[in-house]
């Protein structure tokens, strides 16, 4: 099950996204233009897991530089319920870690809601450690 990078906001991806986003959050499904902007950003890439000829999962990797170094952040990890339990989330995450390593990132960070118990177990099994910090958010909408 190779993990690939999404090259463009294709019809197939947009259809898969409409299926995957509600499984991830209550956020509205982004527009094709927004997805294309994510793809074209030098800081971000969308990784896909495909199985049985379908897009079965996705992950967004963001790599950015600050004066303190190169950082990597994993966002929007979701595997379709029909494909869970096959190791796709782990494969997506491993590929993101490798890409971050190749880019010179000093660490890979992510957040996961406590209610996503399987995802939290997966990240801990893969070596992620809970980081003692305060996450602050200011909603701008």
C-alpha angles and dihedrals in degrees: 000000000000119000113226136190116244105245098189142357094269126182089249092054094046090052091049091047090055087056097042103043096067088053089054105042147326091267115123118257107267121241123256088249092055092049090049089052090052090050092048094049111104089217100056142052134178115223121203134205113203128192133168089006093301136105099253101174147355144202132190118219120196120191118185140165128232130169087267093058144273116321134191128205128189117212139169099021111176136155118193112254089238090062103038120123094039098098096255094129090053092048092051091048094047091052091049091050091051092049090049091050091050090051091054098250114166093213143355118233134190141159128224129184113246089237090065091080098165092050091049091050090049094052092048091048089052091055102264111143128208106254120217104230141114116252112207125191131188112194111220099190 
